[in-house]
Amino acid sequence: MNKHFRKIIIFGAIFLVISIAGVASLFWRSLTSQDPPLVTDIIITPESKHIGDIINVEMTIKLPWYRRLVGETRVEVPEGLQVVGDDINQFSRLGLGTWEWKKKIQFQAYDFGPYLDLEAEITITPNRLDGHDSITVTIPEISIQSILDEGSDELFMATELSEDFLKTNTKNKHWYILIAILLAVAVIILFLLMKSEKNKAVVPPKPWLVAESMLMQLQQRFPLAAETVFVELTDIVRKYIESAFHLPATEMTTPEFLRKINQDSKNLNMDQKLLLADFLTAADMVKFARVDVTQGQIDETLKKAKRFVVETSEEIVKQSLERNEN
């Protein structure tokens, strides 16, 4: 064996001893570390959160090598929010004497919140010094937005007219006046032709009177199962909207129907749209997600349905009187 080869073996052995000593030193430092677990990051997705959406909370936690995340997280959730899905502990990155772990929790909201001061108690393998086996992490505020957000551009597109449109159409106002007169004459002739048949015609009850009667009958049958109540409430409100505003409410899913109301209906104001979105979305949570509700929440939802029918019917009657006066 020549001298050059011996030097290589000697340097290799020295390097190996130093490496082993370094790793052992880091491991020993990890075992005797008094540094507490450190939460380095909390990410909440998606950015826009609505009722029924899955809300992901991901926490990054730095730990000594001998400690790791174990078990499930304990979270005291307020009314309107529930924990769903799997509680995930996942190794993320290795460092010098420490490593990072990811804790993933999923929530789902069935009310608007906002949800403040949420605390998650995360279980960790015990500290060798004091035996502590958990840390408490404060989760940032979770705010829920309405599907019909008051700041949405879509809500105003149907009612906005550009200046160019107004200028172009005012040039032809004389034609519009003439067409309006002809239409008025046609309406008067039609009214006179139908007047003789008025006494013979059977006048159907007003849609809101039917809806109010059905809501009262439903309330008289209480107590009922929550799912039964919300199914019947949804049917009553949808049939009322279909009859009063001539929209195919019973043929659409809730998201499709809310988009239709948002785009086409000029009969509902912003508060009524938001009330309808709140009511239908909460009803879907009970019917499809099997969310538990109290009798107080059932009574409150019934009040919202009555309020929606009363407010919109009063607006319809008001518009009808204004047309008759004109």
C-alpha positions as CSV (number, residue, x, y, z in Angstrom):
1,M,0.0,0.0,0.0
2,N,1.6,3.3,-1.1
3,K,1.8,6.4,1.0
4,H,-0.7,8.3,-1.2
5,F,-3.4,5.7,-0.7
6,R,-2.8,5.7,3.1
7,K,-3.3,9.4,3.2
8,I,-6.6,9.0,1.5
9,I,-7.7,6.4,4.0
10,I,-6.6,8.5,7.0
11,F,-8.3,11.7,5.7
12,G,-11.5,9.6,5.0
13,A,-11.5,8.2,8.5
14,I,-11.0,11.6,10.0
15,F,-13.8,13.1,8.0
16,L,-16.1,10.2,8.9
17,V,-15.3,10.6,12.6
18,I,-15.9,14.4,12.4
19,S,-19.2,13.8,10.6
20,I,-20.4,11.2,13.1
21,A,-19.4,13.5,16.0
22,G,-21.2,16.4,14.4
23,V,-24.4,14.5,13.8
24,A,-24.2,13.1,17.4
25,S,-23.7,16.6,18.7
26,L,-26.7,17.9,16.8
27,F,-28.8,15.0,18.0
28,W,-27.7,15.5,21.6
29,R,-28.5,19.2,21.3
30,S,-31.9,18.2,20.0
31,L,-32.5,15.8,23.0
32,T,-31.5,18.4,25.6
33,S,-33.0,21.4,23.8
34,Q,-35.3,23.6,25.9
35,D,-36.6,25.6,22.9
36,P,-40.4,25.4,22.8
37,P,-42.3,24.4,19.7
38,L,-42.5,27.3,17.3
39,V,-45.4,28.1,14.9
40,T,-43.7,29.7,11.9
41,D,-46.6,30.1,9.6
42,I,-50.4,29.8,9.3
43,I,-52.1,29.7,5.9
44,I,-55.9,29.8,5.5
45,T,-57.5,29.0,2.1
46,P,-59.4,29.8,0.0
47,E,-59.2,33.6,0.1
48,S,-63.0,34.1,-0.5
49,K,-64.9,31.8,1.9
50,H,-68.7,31.1,1.6
51,I,-71.2,29.1,3.5
52,G,-70.6,25.4,2.7
53,D,-67.1,25.8,1.4
54,I,-64.2,23.7,2.8
55,I,-61.8,26.0,4.7
56,N,-58.3,24.7,4.9
57,V,-56.0,25.8,7.8
58,E,-52.4,24.8,7.4
59,M,-49.9,25.5,10.3
60,T,-46.1,25.1,10.1
61,I,-44.5,24.1,13.4
62,K,-40.8,23.8,14.2
63,L,-39.8,21.1,16.7
64,P,-36.6,19.4,18.1
65,W,-35.7,16.1,16.4
66,Y,-37.0,14.0,19.2
67,R,-40.5,15.6,19.1
68,R,-43.2,15.2,16.4
69,L,-46.9,15.8,15.9
70,V,-49.2,13.0,17.1
71,G,-52.9,12.5,17.4
72,E,-55.8,14.8,16.5
73,T,-56.2,18.5,17.2
74,R,-58.8,19.7,19.7
75,V,-60.6,22.8,18.6
76,E,-63.6,24.4,20.4
77,V,-65.7,25.7,17.4
78,P,-68.5,28.2,17.9
79,E,-72.0,27.8,16.7
80,G,-72.1,28.1,12.9
81,L,-68.7,26.4,12.3
82,Q,-67.8,22.7,12.2
83,V,-64.6,20.7,11.8
84,V,-64.7,18.3,8.8
85,G,-62.4,16.0,6.9
86,D,-59.2,14.4,8.2
87,D,-56.8,15.9,10.7
88,I,-53.4,15.6,9.0
89,N,-49.9,15.6,10.5
90,Q,-47.2,15.7,7.9
91,F,-43.4,16.0,8.0
92,S,-42.2,19.0,6.0
93,R,-38.5,19.9,6.2
94,L,-35.3,18.8,8.1
95,G,-33.0,21.3,9.7
96,L,-30.0,21.4,12.0
97,G,-31.3,19.9,15.3
98,T,-34.9,20.8,14.3
99,W,-37.4,19.8,11.7
100,E,-40.7,21.3,10.5
101,W,-44.1,19.6,10.5
102,K,-47.4,20.6,8.9
103,K,-50.7,20.4,10.7
104,K,-53.7,20.6,8.5
105,I,-57.3,21.2,9.7
106,Q,-60.5,21.6,7.7
107,F,-63.6,23.7,8.7
108,Q,-67.0,24.3,7.1
109,A,-69.3,27.2,8.0
110,Y,-73.1,27.1,7.9
111,D,-73.5,30.7,9.2
112,F,-71.7,34.0,8.4
113,G,-69.7,34.5,11.6
114,P,-67.1,36.1,11.7
115,Y,-65.2,33.5,13.8
116,L,-62.7,35.0,16.2
117,D,-60.4,33.7,18.9
118,L,-60.3,30.1,17.6
119,E,-57.7,28.1,19.5
120,A,-56.3,24.7,18.4
121,E,-54.7,22.5,21.0
122,I,-52.1,20.4,19.1
123,T,-50.7,17.2,20.6
124,I,-46.9,16.6,20.4
125,T,-44.7,13.9,21.8
126,P,-43.7,14.9,25.4
127,N,-40.9,17.3,26.2
128,R,-38.1,15.3,28.0
129,L,-37.6,18.2,30.5
130,D,-41.1,19.1,31.7
131,G,-43.3,16.4,30.1
132,H,-45.6,18.9,28.3
133,D,-47.2,17.2,25.3
134,S,-49.3,19.9,23.6
135,I,-49.3,23.5,22.5
136,T,-52.1,26.0,21.9
137,V,-52.2,27.9,18.6
138,T,-54.5,30.9,17.9
139,I,-56.1,30.7,14.5
140,P,-56.6,34.0,12.7
141,E,-60.1,35.4,12.1
142,I,-62.2,33.4,9.6
143,S,-64.7,35.7,7.7
144,I,-67.5,34.3,5.6
145,Q,-68.8,36.2,2.6
146,S,-72.2,36.0,1.0
147,I,-72.5,34.5,-2.4
148,L,-74.4,37.7,-3.4
149,D,-71.6,40.0,-2.1
150,E,-72.8,43.6,-1.9
151,G,-69.6,44.7,-3.5
152,S,-70.0,42.4,-6.5
153,D,-70.0,44.1,-9.9
154,E,-72.6,41.6,-11.2
155,L,-75.3,43.0,-8.9
156,F,-75.2,46.4,-10.6
157,M,-74.6,45.5,-14.3
158,A,-78.3,45.0,-15.0
159,T,-79.2,48.5,-13.7
160,E,-76.3,50.6,-15.0
161,L,-76.7,52.5,-18.3
162,S,-73.8,54.2,-19.9
163,E,-73.9,57.8,-21.1
164,D,-73.5,56.7,-24.7
165,F,-76.5,54.4,-24.4
166,L,-78.6,57.2,-23.0
167,K,-77.5,59.7,-25.6
168,T,-78.2,57.3,-28.5
169,N,-81.7,56.4,-27.2
170,T,-82.9,60.0,-26.4
171,K,-82.5,60.9,-30.1
172,N,-85.3,58.5,-30.9
173,K,-87.6,59.5,-28.0
174,H,-90.4,60.6,-30.3
175,W,-90.6,57.1,-31.7
176,Y,-90.7,55.7,-28.2
177,I,-93.6,58.0,-27.3
178,L,-95.5,56.9,-30.4
179,I,-95.0,53.2,-29.6
180,A,-96.0,53.8,-26.0
181,I,-99.2,55.5,-27.1
182,L,-100.0,52.6,-29.5
183,L,-99.3,50.1,-26.7
184,A,-101.5,52.0,-24.3
185,V,-104.4,52.0,-26.8
186,A,-103.9,48.3,-27.4
187,V,-104.0,47.6,-23.6
188,I,-107.2,49.7,-23.2
189,I,-108.9,47.8,-26.0
190,L,-107.8,44.5,-24.5
191,F,-109.0,45.6,-21.1
192,L,-112.5,46.5,-22.4
193,L,-112.7,43.1,-24.2
194,M,-111.8,41.3,-21.1
195,K,-114.0,43.3,-18.7
196,S,-117.2,41.6,-19.8
197,E,-115.6,38.3,-18.8
198,K,-114.3,39.5,-15.5
199,N,-117.2,38.2,-13.4
200,K,-117.0,34.8,-15.0
201,A,-113.2,34.3,-14.5
202,V,-112.0,32.6,-11.4
203,V,-109.4,34.8,-9.8
204,P,-106.6,32.6,-8.3
205,P,-105.4,33.5,-4.8
206,K,-102.3,35.8,-4.6
207,P,-99.0,33.9,-4.4
208,W,-98.0,35.5,-1.1
209,L,-101.4,34.6,0.5
210,V,-100.8,30.9,-0.5
211,A,-97.2,31.0,0.9
212,E,-98.2,32.7,4.2
213,S,-101.0,30.1,4.6
214,M,-98.6,27.2,4.0
215,L,-96.0,28.6,6.4
216,M,-98.6,28.9,9.1
217,Q,-99.8,25.3,8.5
218,L,-96.1,24.1,8.7
219,Q,-95.6,26.0,12.0
220,Q,-98.7,24.4,13.5
221,R,-97.2,20.9,12.9
222,F,-94.1,21.6,15.0
223,P,-92.2,19.9,16.4
224,L,-90.8,18.2,13.3
225,A,-87.5,16.8,12.2
226,A,-85.1,19.6,11.1
227,E,-84.6,18.0,7.6
228,T,-88.4,17.9,7.1
229,V,-88.8,21.5,8.1
230,F,-86.1,22.8,5.8
231,V,-87.3,20.7,2.8
232,E,-90.8,22.0,3.1
233,L,-89.7,25.6,3.8
234,T,-87.5,25.6,0.7
235,D,-90.4,24.2,-1.4
236,I,-92.8,26.9,-0.1
237,V,-90.4,29.8,-0.8
238,R,-89.3,28.5,-4.3
239,K,-93.0,28.0,-5.4
240,Y,-93.8,31.5,-4.1
241,I,-91.0,33.0,-6.1
242,E,-91.9,31.0,-9.2
243,S,-95.5,32.2,-9.0
244,A,-94.9,35.8,-8.0
245,F,-91.9,36.6,-10.3
246,H,-92.3,34.0,-13.1
247,L,-88.9,32.4,-12.5
248,P,-88.3,28.6,-12.8
249,A,-87.3,28.4,-9.1
250,T,-88.3,24.8,-8.6
251,E,-86.2,23.5,-11.5
252,M,-82.8,24.9,-10.4
253,T,-80.2,24.1,-7.8
254,T,-79.6,26.7,-5.2
255,P,-76.4,28.2,-6.8
256,E,-78.1,28.2,-10.3
257,F,-81.2,29.9,-8.8
258,L,-79.2,32.6,-6.9
259,R,-77.3,33.4,-10.1
260,K,-80.6,33.7,-12.0
261,I,-82.0,36.0,-9.3
262,N,-78.8,38.1,-9.4
263,Q,-78.7,38.5,-13.2
264,D,-82.4,38.6,-14.3
265,S,-84.7,39.7,-11.5
266,K,-85.4,43.4,-11.0
267,N,-88.0,42.7,-8.4
268,L,-85.8,42.2,-5.4
269,N,-83.6,44.7,-3.6
270,M,-80.2,44.0,-2.2
271,D,-81.4,43.2,1.3
272,Q,-84.0,40.7,-0.1
273,K,-81.4,39.0,-2.3
274,L,-79.0,38.6,0.7
275,L,-81.8,37.3,2.9
276,L,-82.8,34.8,0.2
277,A,-79.2,33.7,-0.3
278,D,-78.7,33.3,3.5
279,F,-82.0,31.3,3.9
280,L,-81.5,28.9,0.9
281,T,-77.8,28.2,1.7
282,A,-78.5,27.4,5.3
283,A,-81.4,25.1,4.3
284,D,-79.1,23.2,1.9
285,M,-76.6,22.8,4.8
286,V,-79.3,21.0,6.8
287,K,-80.7,19.0,3.9
288,F,-77.5,17.8,2.4
289,A,-74.7,18.2,4.9
290,R,-76.9,17.0,7.8
291,V,-75.9,19.9,10.0
292,D,-77.5,19.7,13.5
293,V,-79.7,22.7,14.3
294,T,-81.7,23.7,17.4
295,Q,-85.4,24.4,17.6
296,G,-84.4,28.1,18.1
297,Q,-82.5,28.0,14.8
298,I,-85.5,26.4,13.1
299,D,-87.9,29.1,14.4
300,E,-85.4,31.8,13.3
301,T,-85.3,30.3,9.8
302,L,-89.1,30.2,9.6
303,K,-89.2,33.9,10.6
304,K,-86.7,34.7,7.7
305,A,-89.0,32.9,5.3
306,K,-92.1,34.8,6.5
307,R,-90.1,38.1,6.4
308,F,-89.0,37.5,2.8
309,V,-92.6,36.7,1.7
310,V,-94.1,39.7,3.5
311,E,-91.4,42.2,2.3
312,T,-91.5,41.1,-1.4
313,S,-95.3,40.9,-1.5
314,E,-95.6,44.5,0.0
315,E,-93.3,45.7,-2.8
316,I,-95.4,43.9,-5.5
317,V,-98.6,45.5,-4.2
318,K,-96.9,48.9,-3.9
319,Q,-95.8,48.7,-7.6
320,S,-99.2,47.6,-8.7
321,L,-100.9,50.6,-6.9
322,E,-98.4,53.0,-8.5
323,R,-99.2,51.6,-11.9
324,N,-102.9,52.0,-11.3
325,E,-102.5,55.6,-10.2
326,N,-100.5,56.4,-13.3
